[in-house]
Amino acid sequence: MALSSALFSGISGLTNLGNAMQIIGDNISNLNTIGFKSSSFTFQDLLSQSMFTRSGTSQVGRGTAIADVYASFEQGSFETTGNTTDLAIGGDGFFAVRESGSNSLYYTRAGNFRFNNDGQMINPEGYVVQGWMVDEDGNIMGSTTDIAMTSFTSQPQPTDSVSVITNLDKDQESTSVTLSDAWDATNDPPIASTAYGYQTTVKAYDSLGSTHDVTIYYDKGASNNVWEYLVTCPPDEDLRTGITGTSSAGLLARGTITFNESSGTITGIDMSRLTATGPQVWTAGTLNADGYYEFGADFLGGTATGQDIALDIGVRHNGASFAPDSLSTTQYASASTTVYQSATGYGAGDLQGVDVDVDGLITGVYSNGQVLPLYKIALAKFQSVQGLHKMGGNLYRETRESGSATTSLPGSNGLGSIAPNSLEQSNVDMAAEFVKMITTQRNFQANSKIITTTDTMLSELINLKR
């Protein structure tokens, strides 16, 4: 009977409009959910039934159904936070996370991450963020893996080069016939202040991270444009075999610097290294691959603890001659002074924090001043994001409809970049949802009228027989 069909048409409207209201309610309830993507819905009519009319066979609809429920992956707005591990994706892509205790991977737009007590970077549900390990230059190594801090200490790095840029007073008088002969480690100090014209000290590190003073003494030579120099360390810290405990302890190298008499710039440098005990025995120094002379030191006294340290005074050998760098030691008619000094190497340091850049590079900030690259965050993309299956907890998993995940670096292969110290907010438009709520409510009210009106008509029909 047509009246019965009308009842079922009204019921289908009420049922599906109720489902629509559930979708609207889910969107509004997740208005403040990090990385939430709102859902939309569409309706379609049901299969129509045929009926006979005077003009022939016609069709009458039997109600409505929800055709599709799909997520809107439009970009949500960003909220700035004070947490360095809060991350947002500007553009396409998902963070990949692994369920603890399994190899199952899930995907999320919610980047509210933190480190747990095992050093793993996790989301609030404990899923571990995926990325690549990187070398010291930030280049990725191997395949994606858990982002986890396996060490909270930066290992010490021994010094292999010291840079000392000075100006040596042109009018300085020579104070020693041979500067190295003025050194005697059995005295305190090992060299008298009257035996040299200028001295400067730079800190150097051994392989265990301890610091040692490397002092360079300068004295005007016999020629007006030549200076002698000595490279030294405290005698009790010189543990070279055969040298320690002798009068030569602490004497590492000597040499001369030659200046141009008119410009005051360096035209040449030489170096000799101390190599034996007893009377000072010197051997000619050699240039390293960068064109700098190196001196030897051993601050630890082990069987293989010696280290070669390059001395950079602002000039290097280019294969044919010595050429000054942009900042170089000079001989001008002004007081001797140290213009610039530095040394490579550093001591051990503790991890104080991490930073993340727009390319997803995670760097560790250590107490020794080092900023070391650790990981790069992986982002994933899919052929059809609508085919992803919602798992709750802001997580998705891939399906046959979505296709397999393609993992790449942020900012490459069509993927977005990382916004550190930020979180992507829900993309729910509250005004739009309220409009949908009003129209859904009115449609529900109209469908309920179908049922009440049909019920009245059926009542009239039953009352035909009294």
Buried (B, 14 or more C-beta within 10 A) or exposed (E): EEEEBBBBBBBBBBBBBEBBBEBBEBBBEBBEBBBBBBBBBEBEEBEEEEEEEEEEEEEEEBBBBBEEBBBEBEBBEBEEBEEBBBBBBBBBBBBBBBBBEEEEBBBBBBBBBEBEEEBBBBBEBEBBBBBBBBEEEBEBEEEBBBBBBEEEEBBBBBBBBBBBBBBBBBEBEBBBEEBBEBBBBEEEEBBEEEBBBBBBBBBBBBBEBBBBEBBBBBBBBEEEBBBBBBBBBBBEBBBBEEBBBBBBBBBBBBBBBBBBEEEBBBBBBEBBBBEBBEEBEBEEBEBBEEBBBBBBBBBBEEEEBBBBBBBBBBBBBEEEEBBBBEEBBBBBEEEBEBBEBEBBBBBBBEBEEBBBBEBBBBBBBBEBEBEBBBBBBBBBBBEEBEBBEEBEEBBBBBEEEBBEBBBBBBBEEEBBBBBBBBBBBBBBBEEEBEEBBEEBEEBBEEBBEBBEEBEEBBEEEEEEEE
